[in-house]
Amino acid sequence: MADGEVAVLVVGGGPVGLTARALLERWGMRVLLVERQGELSPFPRSRLVNVRSMEIYRQLGLAAEITANAFAPEYGRIRFRDTMQDHDFAAAAMTGINAPVPESPVTGVVTSQDRLEPTLLAAAKSPARFGVELVDLAEEADSVVALLAGRRRGEETRVRARYVLAADGANSTVRRLLGIGTTGPGRIGGFTTVVFDGDLRRWCADQPAGVYFTAHGLVAPLYPEGGYAWFVPTPGEGAAADWPGLLSRALGPDVRADIVRIQNWVMNAFVAERFRHGRILLSGDAAHAMPIVGGLGMNAGIADVHNLCWKLAGVLRGWAGPSLLDTYETERRPVACRTLRQAVTNTELMLDVQNRRREQLRTGRAVPDHVDLPWSERYFAQHGLVLGVTYRSAAVLAGDGPDPEPPGADYVPSAEPGRRMPHLWLARDRSTLDTFGEWFTLLTPDPAAWTHQAPWPLNVEALPGEDADLCGLTSHGALLIRPDGHIGARWPGGPSSEAALHHALTAITAITGRSAA
């Protein structure tokens, strides 16, 4: 017996779970979100909303508010110093954060997770129950029954869901209950976040940054109006450490700092062996935990649920077959593996800079304001990784061409199947990306040449001739864009038959001919 029923139970109330809740509500799904903590996290945690995530939030109508609450673009830099009171000896820009890029209609931002989450919570009206912990799962033929317990009073309830979307973090209860293992380095080490108030304007106002790497740890401004966080490996004495003294030595003389709160946490690096177990799907840190350098973890999780939620909606609404959900792991797990490798590389690159500096200081060869950075100005190769993702699965009609090379540092726009549809301006302030939503989109110079049959949600958009040329289309060609903005099919010269679009949608959504009729 269950005390209630929903279409999707979302486990975890961080940015990934909250984004999933908003996306699913847009599709008209009945959603319940549960989060074991009693409130949104008061800690800054993730610090970067990258370009691709901001594109997703633009689709949800949230980009302007997120930007208004974030730091100005000039904070889109990292700086290296011996101490906070010294000059930079190295610096680099965060591409797509410090200034607009032509490949996207949006700019990413530096913002703290505790500033982002209230915006995401307010973006949907579906119930979100904080202080409620998932303690057990029972899979049935057509649903999952979740046992939930209130953490304050211990009262238990059962909720029946058609599907469970787990976004409950690196120490995922759901992943543990399912017995899903992980691959990768695993635990990297224990770290501590010290949130403090202090006046560092003397050393930061003229040289703003989202992150300052020092010999004493990482210092980050938290909010435009003030506040800082100090991230450091947890010392051996742990909770008994003299945090005021340690922080004072890290910041240097003449700085008064008042500690607001302290959090100990573990940095992990792994990818789950599976992202799906029947009607239960893992996302975000439950599916892959990333080292924090480069800000890839949260953003990868947001891309996870953007990929997954339209597929869940299609299956639940009947215009997609259940096997469409298999393509979630097929598409996202390789991305997670590449992202983990990049995050580990980011960490190694950061440590390389600091090691070079220590060697300069040790040998007396230190140059006050210069260490050659072992990476380009593109800040840890983010651009190609986040915008250049190519999916290969049954949900992409890729033709007979070779599989693409994994994305590298550079992003080269492409209208090939599986790629994110390139950003092109269709009108003032209206991008090709703005034509996507809770539907498939057909972009074509000749809308009249294409016929569509139910049951799929579809929007046909005229593509100007010059943009069609850039996409390699003739005057009768077309691109079929999935709801997540990735190209599902491409007809450069036009439809091969009147049923071409119908056949493509049938194949992409894994629906049987009888069901699709």
C-alpha positions in Angstrom: 0.0 0.0 0.0 1.1 3.5 -0.7 0.1 6.8 0.9 0.4 8.7 -2.4 1.2 8.4 -6.0 3.3 10.6 -8.4 4.7 10.2 -11.8 8.3 10.9 -10.8 9.9 11.0 -7.3 13.0 13.2 -7.3 15.4 12.3 -4.5 17.7 15.2 -3.6 17.1 18.9 -3.3 20.4 20.3 -4.7 20.7 22.1 -8.0 20.3 18.9 -10.1 17.2 17.7 -8.3 15.7 21.2 -8.3 16.4 21.6 -12.0 14.8 18.2 -12.7 11.7 19.2 -10.8 11.4 22.4 -12.8 11.9 20.6 -16.1 9.4 17.8 -15.3 6.8 20.3 -14.2 7.1 22.0 -17.6 6.2 18.7 -19.2 3.1 18.5 -17.0 4.4 15.7 -14.9 3.2 15.1 -11.3 6.4 15.4 -9.3 7.4 15.1 -5.7 10.9 16.1 -4.5 12.3 14.9 -1.2 15.5 16.1 0.5 16.9 14.7 3.7 18.2 18.1 4.9 15.7 20.3 6.6 16.4 23.3 4.3 18.4 24.4 1.4 22.1 24.2 1.9 23.6 27.3 3.6 27.0 26.5 2.2 28.4 27.8 -1.1 29.5 24.5 -2.6 29.4 24.8 -6.4 30.6 28.1 -7.7 30.1 28.2 -11.5 27.2 28.0 -13.8 28.7 27.5 -17.2 27.4 28.5 -20.6 25.6 25.3 -21.3 23.8 25.3 -18.0 22.8 28.9 -18.6 21.3 27.9 -21.9 19.2 25.4 -20.1 18.1 28.0 -17.5 17.3 30.5 -20.4 14.9 27.8 -21.7 13.3 27.7 -18.2 13.1 31.5 -18.1 15.6 31.7 -15.2 18.8 33.0 -16.8 18.1 36.7 -16.1 17.4 36.2 -12.4 20.4 33.9 -12.0 22.6 36.5 -13.7 21.2 39.4 -11.6 22.1 37.5 -8.4 25.6 36.6 -9.6 28.9 38.3 -9.8 29.8 40.7 -12.6 31.7 39.2 -15.6 35.0 40.6 -14.4 34.9 38.0 -11.7 35.2 35.3 -14.3 39.0 34.8 -13.7 41.2 32.7 -11.5 44.2 34.2 -9.9 47.3 32.6 -8.3 49.1 34.3 -5.4 51.5 33.3 -2.7 49.1 34.8 -0.1 46.0 36.9 -0.5 48.1 40.0 0.2 50.6 39.4 -2.6 50.4 40.2 -6.3 49.3 37.7 -8.8 52.0 35.4 -10.2 49.5 33.9 -12.7 46.0 34.4 -13.9 43.6 33.1 -16.5 40.1 33.9 -17.8 37.1 31.6 -17.5 35.9 31.5 -21.1 32.2 32.1 -21.5 32.1 33.6 -18.0 34.2 36.7 -18.2 32.7 37.9 -21.5 30.1 36.7 -24.0 31.1 34.1 -26.6 29.7 34.1 -30.2 28.8 30.4 -29.9 26.0 31.0 -27.3 23.2 33.5 -26.6 24.1 33.5 -22.9 27.1 34.1 -20.7 27.8 31.9 -17.7 28.3 33.3 -14.2 30.2 32.9 -11.0 27.6 32.4 -8.2 27.4 30.4 -5.1 25.1 27.3 -4.9 23.3 28.8 -1.9 22.4 31.8 -4.0 21.3 29.6 -7.0 19.1 27.1 -5.2 16.4 29.5 -4.0 15.8 30.6 -7.6 15.5 26.9 -8.7 13.2 26.1 -5.8 10.9 29.0 -6.8 10.9 27.9 -10.4 8.3 25.2 -9.9 5.2 24.6 -7.7 5.5 20.9 -7.4 5.8 19.8 -3.8 9.3 19.7 -2.3 9.5 18.1 1.2 12.6 19.0 3.1 13.7 17.0 6.2 12.4 13.8 4.5 14.8 10.9 3.9 14.4 8.0 1.5 15.2 4.8 3.4 14.1 2.0 1.1 12.8 1.2 -2.4 10.7 -1.7 -3.7 10.5 -2.1 -7.4 7.2 -3.5 -8.9 6.2 -4.3 -12.4 5.0 -0.8 -13.3 6.1 1.4 -10.4 8.5 1.9 -7.5 7.3 2.2 -3.9 9.6 4.4 -1.8 9.7 4.3 1.9 10.2 7.9 3.3 10.9 8.9 6.9 10.7 12.4 8.4 14.0 13.1 10.1 12.5 15.2 12.9 9.7 12.9 14.1 10.6 9.7 12.3 7.1 9.3 10.8 7.1 6.9 7.8 5.1 7.2 4.5 5.1 5.3 1.3 5.0 6.9 -2.1 4.4 5.0 -5.3 6.1 6.5 -8.3 6.3 5.4 -11.9 9.9 6.4 -11.9 12.5 7.6 -9.4 15.2 10.1 -10.4 18.0 10.0 -7.9 20.0 13.2 -7.4 21.0 12.5 -3.8 24.7 13.2 -4.0 28.0 11.4 -4.0 27.0 9.3 -1.0 23.7 8.4 -2.7 21.3 6.3 -0.6 19.6 5.2 -3.8 22.8 4.0 -5.4 23.7 2.1 -2.3 20.3 0.4 -2.0 20.6 -0.7 -5.6 24.1 -2.1 -5.1 25.5 0.0 -8.0 29.3 0.2 -7.8 31.6 3.0 -9.1 34.8 3.3 -11.1 37.5 5.9 -10.8 39.9 7.2 -8.2 37.2 7.3 -5.5 38.0 9.3 -2.3 40.6 12.0 -3.0 40.7 13.5 0.5 38.9 15.4 3.3 38.4 19.1 2.9 37.0 21.9 5.0 35.0 25.0 3.9 35.2 28.0 6.2 32.7 30.7 5.5 33.8 34.0 6.9 33.2 37.7 6.8 36.1 40.0 6.3 37.3 43.0 4.3 39.7 42.0 1.6 38.9 44.9 -0.8 42.4 46.3 -0.4 43.8 43.2 -2.2 40.9 42.2 -4.3 38.8 45.2 -5.4 41.1 46.1 -8.3 41.8 42.5 -9.2 38.5 40.7 -8.9 38.3 36.9 -9.4 36.0 34.1 -8.8 38.8 32.0 -7.2 42.1 32.9 -5.7 44.5 30.0 -5.4 47.1 30.5 -2.7 49.7 28.5 -0.9 47.3 28.4 2.1 44.2 27.1 0.2 41.6 28.5 -2.1 39.8 31.7 -1.3 36.5 32.6 -3.1 34.2 35.6 -2.8 30.7 34.4 -2.1 28.2 37.1 -2.9 28.4 40.5 -4.7 27.5 42.2 -1.4 30.3 40.4 0.6 31.4 37.2 2.3 34.1 34.7 1.5 34.9 31.0 1.7 38.2 29.4 2.4 38.6 25.9 1.0 41.5 23.9 2.5 42.5 20.2 3.1 41.2 19.3 6.5 44.1 19.3 9.0 44.8 16.2 11.1 43.0 17.5 14.2 39.8 17.9 12.2 37.0 19.5 14.2 39.3 20.3 17.0 41.5 22.5 14.7 42.1 26.1 15.7 40.2 27.5 12.7 40.4 31.2 13.7 44.2 30.9 14.0 44.5 28.9 10.8 42.4 31.4 8.8 44.3 34.3 10.2 47.6 32.8 9.1 46.1 32.1 5.7 44.9 35.6 5.1 47.9 37.3 6.6 48.3 40.3 8.9 45.9 43.3 9.1 42.8 41.2 8.2 40.1 40.7 10.7 37.9 37.7 9.8 34.8 36.5 11.6 34.0 32.8 11.0 30.3 32.3 10.1 30.2 28.5 9.7 32.4 25.5 9.0 31.7 22.4 6.9 33.9 19.3 6.6 33.4 17.3 3.4 35.1 14.7 1.2 36.2 15.2 -2.4 35.4 12.2 -4.5 36.1 11.2 -8.1 34.1 8.4 -9.6 31.5 7.4 -12.2 28.7 4.9 -11.4 28.9 1.6 -13.2 25.3 2.0 -14.3 23.0 5.0 -14.5 19.8 3.0 -14.7 18.2 0.2 -12.7 14.8 -0.6 -14.0 12.6 2.4 -13.2 15.3 4.1 -11.1 17.8 6.5 -12.7 20.9 8.2 -11.3 21.9 11.7 -12.0 24.4 14.4 -10.8 26.8 13.4 -8.1 24.8 10.2 -7.5 26.0 9.1 -11.0 29.4 10.9 -11.1 31.4 12.8 -8.5 34.0 15.3 -9.8 36.9 17.1 -8.2 35.9 20.8 -7.8 38.6 22.4 -9.9 37.0 23.8 -13.1 33.4 23.7 -11.8 32.4 20.7 -13.9 30.4 18.6 -11.4 27.2 20.5 -10.9 27.0 21.5 -14.6 27.4 17.9 -15.7 24.5 17.0 -13.5 22.3 19.8 -14.9 23.0 18.4 -18.4 22.1 14.9 -17.1 18.6 15.9 -16.2 18.1 18.0 -19.3 18.8 14.8 -21.3 16.6 12.6 -19.1 13.5 14.6 -18.3 12.1 14.8 -21.8 12.6 11.1 -22.2 10.7 10.4 -18.9 7.9 12.8 -20.1 7.7 11.0 -23.5 7.4 7.6 -21.9 4.9 8.7 -19.3 2.8 10.6 -21.9 2.8 7.7 -24.3 4.7 9.2 -27.3 7.9 7.3 -26.5 8.7 3.7 -25.7 10.3 2.6 -22.4 13.5 1.6 -24.2 14.1 5.3 -24.9 15.3 5.6 -21.3 18.2 3.2 -22.1 19.7 6.0 -24.2 20.1 8.1 -21.1 23.0 6.0 -19.9 24.3 5.4 -23.4 24.5 9.2 -24.0 25.5 10.6 -20.6 27.8 8.0 -19.1 30.6 8.5 -21.7 30.3 12.3 -21.1 30.6 11.7 -17.4 33.8 9.6 -17.9 35.3 12.3 -20.1 34.3 15.0 -17.7 35.9 13.1 -14.8 39.1 12.8 -16.7 39.1 16.5 -17.4 38.3 17.4 -13.8 41.3 15.3 -12.7 43.4 17.0 -15.3 42.2 20.4 -14.0 43.4 19.4 -10.5 46.8 18.3 -11.8 47.2 21.5 -13.8 46.3 23.6 -10.8 48.8 21.7 -8.6 51.4 22.0 -11.3 51.2 25.8 -11.1 51.5 25.8 -7.4 54.4 23.3 -7.5 56.2 25.5 -10.1 55.9 28.5 -7.8 57.1 26.6 -4.7 60.2 25.5 -6.7 60.8 29.1 -7.8 60.6 30.3 -4.2 62.8 27.4 -2.9 65.6 28.1 -5.4 65.4 31.9 -5.2 64.3 32.2 -8.8 60.8 33.5 -8.1 59.6 36.2 -10.5 57.1 38.4 -8.5 54.4 38.4 -11.0 54.8 35.5 -13.5 54.6 31.7 -13.8 53.8 30.2 -17.2 50.4 28.5 -17.1 50.4 25.0 -18.4 47.0 25.6 -20.2 45.5 28.1 -22.6 43.5 31.1 -21.7 40.4 29.0 -22.3 40.5 27.9 -18.6 40.9 24.2 -18.4 39.3 23.3 -21.8 35.7 23.8 -20.7 34.4 25.2 -23.9 34.8 22.2 -26.1 33.8 19.8 -23.4 30.5 21.4 -22.5 29.3 22.7 -25.9 30.9 20.0 -28.1 29.2 16.9 -26.6 28.1 14.5 -29.3 25.5 11.8 -28.5 25.5 8.4 -30.2 22.5 6.2 -29.4 19.3 4.9 -30.7 17.8 8.3 -30.1 20.0 9.8 -32.8 19.8 9.0 -36.5 23.5 9.5 -37.2 23.7 8.1 -40.7 26.7 6.1 -41.8 29.5 8.6 -41.0 32.3 7.8 -38.5 31.9 8.4 -34.8 33.2 11.8 -33.9 36.4 12.4 -31.9 35.8 13.2 -28.2 35.6 16.9 -27.7 38.8 18.7 -26.8 39.6 22.2 -25.8 38.2 23.8 -28.9 34.5 23.9 -29.8 33.6 23.8 -33.5 29.9 24.3 -34.1 28.4 21.5 -36.1 24.9 20.6 -37.4 25.6 16.9 -37.5 23.2 14.5 -35.8 24.0 14.1 -32.1 25.5 17.5 -31.7 24.1 20.4 -29.7 22.3 22.6 -32.3 24.5 25.6 -33.0 23.4 29.0 -31.8 22.4 31.3 -34.7 20.5 34.5 -34.3 17.1 34.3 -36.0 16.0 37.8 -34.9 17.0 40.3 -32.4 17.4 38.5 -29.1 16.0 35.3 -30.5 18.4 32.4 -31.0 17.8 29.0 -32.7 18.1 27.7 -29.1 15.1 29.7 -28.1 12.9 27.6 -30.5 13.4 24.6 -28.3 11.1 23.6 -25.4 8.6 20.9 -24.4 8.5 19.7 -28.0 10.6 18.5 -30.9 11.6 21.3 -33.3 12.0 21.1 -37.1 14.2 23.8 -38.5 13.8 24.1 -42.2 13.9 26.8 -45.0 10.7 25.1 -46.4 8.2 24.3 -43.7 5.5 23.4 -46.3 7.7 20.5 -47.6 7.3 18.6 -44.3 4.2 16.8 -43.0 3.8 15.7 -39.4 1.6 13.2 -37.8 0.7 12.8 -34.1 1.4 11.8 -31.3 4.6 13.8 -30.9 4.8 17.4 -29.8 6.4 19.2 -32.7 7.1 22.8 -33.6 8.1 23.7 -37.1 10.3 26.8 -37.4 11.4 28.5 -40.6 15.2 28.7 -40.9 16.5 31.6 -43.0 18.5 30.7 -46.1 21.8 32.0 -44.9 21.5 30.0 -41.6 20.5 26.9 -43.6 23.6 27.3 -45.7 25.7 27.4 -42.5 24.0 24.1 -41.4 24.7 22.4 -44.7 21.0 22.4 -45.8 19.5 23.1 -49.2 16.3 25.0 -49.7 14.3 21.9 -48.8 16.5 20.4 -46.1 15.7 20.2 -42.4 17.1 19.5 -38.9 15.0 17.6 -36.3 16.0 18.9 -32.9 15.2 16.9 -29.7 13.8 18.8 -26.7 17.2 18.8 -25.1 18.6 20.8 -28.0 20.6 18.0 -29.7 20.1 17.1 -33.3 18.2 13.9 -33.7 18.1 13.7 -37.5 19.2 15.6 -40.5 18.0 15.8 -44.1 20.4 18.0 -46.1 18.5 17.8 -49.4 14.9 17.4 -48.2 12.7 14.5 -47.1 13.1 11.2 -48.9 9.4 10.5 -48.6 6.3 12.1 -47.1 6.7 9.8 -44.1 10.4 10.7 -43.5 9.7 12.8 -40.4 7.2 10.3 -39.0 9.8 7.5 -39.4 12.5 9.5 -37.7 10.4 10.4 -34.7 9.3 6.8 -34.4 12.9 5.6 -34.4 14.2 8.3 -32.0 11.4 7.8 -29.5 11.5 4.0 -29.6 7.8 3.8 -30.1 6.2 0.9 -32.0 4.4 1.6 -35.3 1.1 0.6 -33.7 1.5 3.0 -30.8 2.7 5.8 -33.0 -0.2 5.6 -35.5 
